[in-house]
Amino acid sequence: MSLVMTESGEVKQVMVRRPAEAHCAFIDCVRFTLGEETWCRTALESLMSDEDYIREASRWMEEIFGFGVTRHLRKPRDFYSDSWELGDGFGIVCFGGLSQRGTMLIVLHGSGCLAAKEGWEHRLNEFLRVKAVRPALTRVDLAHDCFNGDYVSVDIADRWFDEDGFTCAYRAPSHEYRGNWKRPDGKGRTLYIGKRKNGKLCRVYEKGREQGDELSEWTRVEVEFRNTGRVIPLDVLLDPSSFFIGAYPCLQLISKEHSPERIACKAKAAEINVDACIGHIKRTYGKHLKVLRGIFGDCDLLAKVQSESDEWPSRLKVADYRWSDVPLHRRPSREASFNDFDVSNDGFSAPVFGSSGGCGANSCHFH
């Protein structure tokens, strides 16, 4: 275990990295902060209001991920005073609050990692290294999928624990079962190794059964790293496999296995979700449909029972940046005046005049 002293004088661990023989892990969640003065550096014009900052952040998020900020959530989040949605529920942007030292938090959920434009990891890494001011990764989840459960499953991982496969630095981590382990009921089981408060947590769970397929053997292994007592290097964005297998000794056993590509994960999840929806309709309305089909016929019955809305059910949506809403920075900006302090139609609060000013040569807007 290596230690490093941060600029604040705090001693933290450095994440262990081991050579990987295959692309065995991918990023399933990432959280990072940066100084709001970053947008003063990247903007093509002066920034005066919160709307200006969010629109500039949205512009760069679309450049990196393929989707930008789409909706003002109007509620505090993660100790920030306000929050916005990224893409179609793919993540959040948090901004504001005196205790946040003029930073912005950007969170990309698992669905966002899956939906983002190919190569986003490299673009984000370059942005944080070259453009961002005070960048810091605060959380990253690394994952591996085994579709058929042949070389890793919750039961195999449980045996690894008994054989000290999760033991690092001579001390075994905590161990916890979730779900029905005594009499598996098809709803999925999870094995937790470690504690979130310590900055490293492993989850091994039956992903396919969680999605709704009671017979699926799809197993996912996730390692969640937080910057609690630990430095998360930007290199994890470029080489997640090396940091994944470096997390625990037993994970080296799957270092030769290729984790399925994103398109395969999307197809697998879509297949399960379609089957689950059909099963739900059959169980709930199957008898009614059979009788009504004989009365009205297929076409008339379908016309009577289908929704008039063209909106897709959330469960049947496939995460993809190309189907996300138009980001806010591509919509017309509101003209603000001194007497306009209400929430605007597009969800932004009016700028507060008389603060520290806008983005000049030596100044930035702070809350």
C-alpha positions as CSV (number, residue, x, y, z in Angstrom):
1,M,0.0,0.0,0.0
2,S,1.4,3.4,-1.0
3,L,0.6,6.7,0.8
4,V,0.7,10.3,-0.5
5,M,0.3,13.7,1.1
6,T,-2.3,16.0,-0.5
7,E,-1.9,19.7,-0.9
8,S,-4.0,20.2,2.3
9,G,-1.6,18.1,4.3
10,E,-3.8,15.0,4.5
11,V,-2.2,11.6,4.1
12,K,-4.2,9.3,1.7
13,Q,-3.8,5.9,0.2
14,V,-3.0,5.5,-3.5
15,M,-5.2,3.0,-5.5
16,V,-3.4,-0.2,-6.3
17,R,-2.8,-0.9,-9.9
18,R,-1.9,-4.3,-11.4
19,P,-1.3,-5.2,-15.1
20,A,-4.4,-6.6,-16.7
21,E,-4.3,-9.3,-19.4
22,A,-7.6,-8.2,-21.0
23,H,-10.1,-5.4,-21.0
24,C,-11.9,-7.0,-18.0
25,A,-13.6,-3.9,-16.4
26,F,-15.5,-0.8,-17.4
27,I,-16.6,2.4,-15.6
28,D,-20.1,2.1,-14.3
29,C,-20.4,5.4,-12.4
30,V,-18.2,8.5,-12.0
31,R,-18.4,11.6,-9.8
32,F,-16.0,14.5,-10.1
33,T,-15.7,18.1,-8.9
34,L,-14.1,21.1,-10.4
35,G,-13.7,24.7,-9.6
36,E,-16.4,26.9,-11.2
37,E,-13.6,29.1,-12.5
38,T,-13.1,26.3,-15.0
39,W,-16.0,27.8,-17.0
40,C,-14.4,31.2,-16.9
41,R,-11.5,29.7,-18.7
42,T,-13.5,27.8,-21.3
43,A,-16.3,30.3,-22.0
44,L,-16.4,32.3,-25.2
45,E,-18.1,35.1,-23.4
46,S,-18.4,36.6,-19.9
47,L,-20.4,34.6,-17.4
48,M,-22.6,36.5,-15.0
49,S,-25.4,34.3,-13.7
50,D,-26.0,30.7,-12.7
51,E,-27.6,30.1,-16.0
52,D,-24.4,31.2,-17.8
53,Y,-22.4,28.7,-15.8
54,I,-24.8,25.8,-16.3
55,R,-25.1,26.5,-20.0
56,E,-21.3,26.5,-20.3
57,A,-21.0,23.3,-18.3
58,S,-23.7,21.8,-20.5
59,R,-21.8,22.7,-23.7
60,W,-18.8,20.8,-22.5
61,M,-20.7,17.9,-21.2
62,E,-22.3,17.4,-24.6
63,E,-18.8,17.6,-26.2
64,I,-17.6,14.9,-23.8
65,F,-20.6,12.6,-23.3
66,G,-22.8,13.4,-26.2
67,F,-25.6,14.9,-24.0
68,G,-25.8,18.0,-21.9
69,V,-27.9,19.5,-19.1
70,T,-31.6,19.1,-20.0
71,R,-33.6,20.1,-16.9
72,H,-33.5,22.2,-13.8
73,L,-34.4,19.9,-10.8
74,R,-34.8,22.9,-8.4
75,K,-33.7,21.0,-5.3
76,P,-30.5,20.7,-3.2
77,R,-28.4,17.7,-3.7
78,D,-25.2,16.3,-2.1
79,F,-24.8,19.5,0.1
80,Y,-25.1,21.8,-3.0
81,S,-27.9,24.3,-3.1
82,D,-29.2,23.4,-6.5
83,S,-29.2,20.6,-9.1
84,W,-29.8,19.9,-12.8
85,E,-30.3,16.7,-14.8
86,L,-27.9,15.4,-17.4
87,G,-29.4,13.8,-20.5
88,D,-32.3,11.5,-20.0
89,G,-31.7,10.9,-16.3
90,F,-28.1,9.9,-17.1
91,G,-26.6,12.0,-14.3
92,I,-26.8,15.3,-12.4
93,V,-25.0,18.6,-12.1
94,C,-24.9,20.2,-8.6
95,F,-24.0,23.8,-8.1
96,G,-24.1,26.5,-5.4
97,G,-23.6,26.7,-1.7
98,L,-21.1,28.6,0.4
99,S,-19.6,25.4,1.9
100,Q,-18.7,24.0,-1.4
101,R,-15.7,26.3,-2.0
102,G,-16.9,27.5,-5.4
103,T,-17.0,24.0,-6.9
104,M,-19.4,22.1,-9.2
105,L,-20.2,18.4,-8.8
106,I,-20.9,16.3,-11.9
107,V,-22.3,12.8,-11.6
108,L,-22.6,10.2,-14.3
109,H,-24.8,7.3,-13.4
110,G,-24.4,3.8,-14.7
111,S,-27.1,4.5,-17.4
112,G,-25.1,7.6,-18.4
113,C,-21.9,5.6,-18.8
114,L,-23.8,3.2,-21.0
115,A,-25.4,6.0,-23.0
116,A,-22.4,8.2,-23.5
117,K,-20.7,8.6,-26.9
118,E,-17.9,6.1,-27.5
119,G,-14.6,7.3,-26.2
120,W,-16.0,9.6,-23.4
121,E,-13.5,8.3,-20.9
122,H,-10.6,9.6,-22.9
123,R,-12.3,12.9,-23.6
124,L,-13.1,13.4,-19.9
125,N,-9.6,12.5,-18.9
126,E,-8.2,15.1,-21.3
127,F,-10.7,17.7,-20.2
128,L,-9.9,17.3,-16.5
129,R,-6.1,17.4,-17.1
130,V,-6.0,20.3,-19.6
131,K,-9.1,22.5,-19.1
132,A,-10.4,21.9,-15.6
133,V,-9.3,23.9,-12.6
134,R,-9.1,22.1,-9.2
135,P,-10.4,18.8,-10.7
136,A,-10.9,15.8,-8.5
137,L,-12.5,12.4,-8.9
138,T,-14.6,11.7,-5.8
139,R,-16.1,8.4,-6.8
140,V,-15.6,5.8,-9.5
141,D,-17.3,2.4,-9.9
142,L,-15.5,-0.3,-11.9
143,A,-17.4,-3.3,-13.0
144,H,-17.1,-6.7,-14.8
145,D,-20.0,-8.7,-16.3
146,C,-20.2,-12.4,-16.7
147,F,-23.3,-13.3,-18.6
148,N,-23.5,-17.1,-17.9
149,G,-22.0,-17.2,-14.4
150,D,-19.5,-19.9,-15.3
151,Y,-16.3,-18.3,-13.8
152,V,-17.9,-15.8,-11.4
153,S,-21.2,-15.9,-9.5
154,V,-22.3,-14.8,-6.0
155,D,-21.6,-18.3,-4.7
156,I,-18.1,-18.3,-6.2
157,A,-17.4,-14.9,-4.8
158,D,-18.6,-16.1,-1.4
159,R,-16.0,-18.9,-1.6
160,W,-13.3,-16.4,-2.5
161,F,-14.1,-14.6,0.7
162,D,-13.7,-17.8,2.8
163,E,-10.4,-18.3,1.1
164,D,-9.2,-14.8,2.0
165,G,-9.4,-13.7,-1.6
166,F,-10.7,-10.2,-0.5
167,T,-8.2,-9.8,2.3
168,C,-5.8,-6.9,1.8
169,A,-3.1,-5.8,4.3
170,Y,-3.7,-8.8,6.5
171,R,-7.2,-7.7,7.6
172,A,-10.4,-9.3,6.2
173,P,-13.1,-6.8,5.2
174,S,-16.7,-7.0,6.4
175,H,-19.1,-9.4,4.7
176,E,-22.8,-9.1,4.2
177,Y,-25.6,-11.0,2.4
178,R,-28.6,-9.4,0.8
179,G,-31.5,-11.2,-0.7
180,N,-32.8,-14.7,-0.1
181,W,-29.7,-16.9,0.2
182,K,-31.3,-19.8,2.1
183,R,-34.1,-20.2,-0.5
184,P,-33.3,-18.3,-3.6
185,D,-36.5,-16.9,-5.1
186,G,-35.3,-15.6,-8.4
187,K,-35.3,-12.0,-7.3
188,G,-31.5,-11.9,-7.1
189,R,-28.9,-12.1,-4.4
190,T,-26.1,-9.7,-3.5
191,L,-22.8,-10.1,-1.6
192,Y,-21.3,-7.0,-0.1
193,I,-17.6,-6.9,0.8
194,G,-16.2,-3.9,2.8
195,K,-17.9,-0.7,3.9
196,R,-18.7,2.4,1.9
197,K,-17.4,4.7,4.8
198,N,-13.9,3.2,4.3
199,G,-13.8,4.3,0.7
200,K,-13.8,0.8,-1.0
201,L,-16.8,-1.5,-1.4
202,C,-17.3,-4.6,-3.5
203,R,-20.7,-5.7,-4.7
204,V,-21.3,-9.1,-6.4
205,Y,-24.9,-9.5,-7.5
206,E,-27.2,-11.3,-9.8
207,K,-27.7,-8.6,-12.4
208,G,-30.0,-10.5,-14.7
209,R,-32.4,-11.4,-11.9
210,E,-32.3,-7.9,-10.6
211,Q,-33.4,-6.8,-14.0
212,G,-36.4,-9.2,-13.9
213,D,-35.2,-12.5,-15.4
214,E,-35.6,-15.1,-12.6
215,L,-33.5,-17.7,-14.5
216,S,-30.6,-15.4,-15.6
217,E,-27.1,-16.3,-14.6
218,W,-25.8,-12.8,-15.5
219,T,-23.5,-11.8,-12.6
220,R,-21.9,-8.4,-12.1
221,V,-18.9,-7.6,-9.9
222,E,-18.6,-3.9,-9.0
223,V,-15.9,-2.2,-7.0
224,E,-16.8,1.3,-5.7
225,F,-14.0,3.6,-4.9
226,R,-14.5,6.9,-3.0
227,N,-11.9,9.5,-2.2
228,T,-12.4,8.9,1.6
229,G,-8.8,8.5,2.7
230,R,-7.9,7.6,-0.9
231,V,-6.6,9.4,-4.0
232,I,-8.4,8.4,-7.2
233,P,-6.0,9.1,-10.1
234,L,-7.3,10.3,-13.4
235,D,-5.6,7.3,-15.0
236,V,-8.5,5.2,-13.8
237,L,-10.5,6.7,-16.7
238,L,-8.1,5.3,-19.2
239,D,-7.2,1.9,-17.6
240,P,-10.1,0.8,-15.4
241,S,-9.1,-2.9,-15.7
242,S,-5.7,-2.5,-13.9
243,F,-7.3,-0.7,-11.0
244,F,-10.2,-3.2,-10.9
245,I,-8.0,-6.2,-10.5
246,G,-5.7,-4.4,-8.1
247,A,-8.6,-3.8,-5.7
248,Y,-8.6,-7.4,-4.3
249,P,-6.3,-10.4,-4.8
250,C,-9.2,-12.7,-6.0
251,L,-10.1,-10.4,-8.8
252,Q,-6.8,-11.3,-10.6
253,L,-8.6,-14.6,-11.3
254,I,-10.8,-12.8,-13.9
255,S,-8.0,-10.6,-15.3
256,K,-7.9,-12.7,-18.5
257,E,-11.7,-12.4,-19.1
258,H,-13.1,-9.8,-21.4
259,S,-16.1,-8.0,-20.1
260,P,-18.8,-7.8,-22.7
261,E,-18.9,-4.6,-24.9
262,R,-21.4,-1.9,-24.1
263,I,-23.6,-2.9,-27.1
264,A,-23.9,-6.4,-25.7
265,C,-24.9,-5.2,-22.3
266,K,-27.5,-2.9,-23.9
267,A,-28.9,-5.8,-25.9
268,K,-29.0,-8.2,-22.9
269,A,-30.8,-5.6,-20.7
270,A,-33.3,-4.8,-23.5
271,E,-34.0,-8.5,-24.0
272,I,-34.7,-9.0,-20.3
273,N,-36.8,-5.9,-20.0
274,V,-39.0,-6.7,-23.0
275,D,-39.6,-10.2,-21.7
276,A,-40.3,-8.9,-18.2
277,C,-42.9,-6.4,-19.6
278,I,-44.6,-9.0,-21.6
279,G,-44.7,-11.3,-18.6
280,H,-46.2,-8.5,-16.5
281,I,-48.9,-7.8,-19.0
282,K,-49.7,-11.5,-19.3
283,R,-50.0,-12.1,-15.6
284,T,-52.0,-8.9,-14.9
285,Y,-54.3,-8.7,-18.0
286,G,-53.8,-11.9,-19.9
287,K,-57.3,-13.3,-19.1
288,H,-59.0,-10.0,-20.0
289,L,-57.0,-9.7,-23.3
290,K,-57.9,-13.3,-24.4
291,V,-61.6,-12.6,-23.9
292,L,-61.6,-9.1,-25.4
293,R,-59.6,-10.3,-28.4
294,G,-62.4,-12.7,-29.3
295,I,-65.0,-9.8,-29.0
296,F,-63.2,-7.0,-30.8
297,G,-60.5,-8.7,-32.9
298,D,-56.7,-7.9,-32.8
299,C,-56.7,-4.5,-34.5
300,D,-59.7,-3.0,-32.7
301,L,-58.6,-4.3,-29.3
302,L,-55.1,-2.9,-29.7
303,A,-56.5,0.5,-30.8
304,K,-58.7,0.6,-27.7
305,V,-56.1,-0.4,-25.1
306,Q,-52.9,1.3,-26.3
307,S,-51.9,4.6,-24.9
308,E,-52.5,7.8,-26.9
309,S,-49.0,9.1,-25.8
310,D,-46.0,8.4,-27.9
311,E,-43.7,8.5,-24.9
312,W,-41.7,5.3,-24.3
313,P,-42.0,3.5,-20.9
314,S,-38.8,4.1,-19.0
315,R,-38.1,0.4,-18.7
316,L,-38.1,-0.1,-22.4
317,K,-35.8,2.8,-23.2
318,V,-32.3,1.9,-24.3
319,A,-29.7,4.3,-22.9
320,D,-28.2,6.2,-25.8
321,Y,-27.0,9.8,-26.1
322,R,-28.6,10.2,-29.5
323,W,-32.1,10.0,-28.0
324,S,-31.5,12.5,-25.2
325,D,-33.4,15.8,-25.0
326,V,-32.0,19.0,-26.5
327,P,-29.6,20.4,-23.9
328,L,-30.2,23.8,-22.4
329,H,-27.3,25.5,-24.0
330,R,-28.9,24.9,-27.4
331,R,-32.1,26.5,-26.3
332,P,-32.7,30.3,-26.4
333,S,-31.3,32.1,-23.4
334,R,-33.6,34.3,-21.3
335,E,-33.1,38.0,-21.3
336,A,-32.8,39.1,-17.6
337,S,-33.5,42.4,-16.1
338,F,-33.0,44.1,-12.7
339,N,-36.6,43.6,-11.8
340,D,-36.8,39.9,-12.8
341,F,-36.1,37.7,-9.8
342,D,-38.6,34.9,-10.5
343,V,-37.9,31.4,-11.8
344,S,-37.8,31.6,-15.6
345,N,-39.8,29.4,-17.9
346,D,-36.8,27.3,-18.8
347,G,-36.2,26.4,-15.2
348,F,-33.3,28.8,-14.3
349,S,-33.3,31.4,-11.5
350,A,-32.6,35.0,-12.5
351,P,-29.1,36.2,-11.9
352,V,-28.4,38.0,-8.6
353,F,-26.9,41.4,-9.3
354,G,-24.5,43.0,-6.9
355,S,-22.5,39.9,-6.2
356,S,-18.8,39.5,-6.9
357,G,-19.4,40.1,-10.6
358,G,-19.0,38.0,-13.7
359,C,-16.0,36.4,-15.4
360,G,-13.5,39.1,-16.0
361,A,-9.8,38.7,-16.4
362,N,-9.3,38.2,-12.6
363,S,-12.7,37.5,-11.2
364,C,-15.4,34.8,-11.2
365,H,-18.9,34.5,-9.9
366,F,-19.2,32.9,-6.5
367,H,-22.4,32.0,-4.6
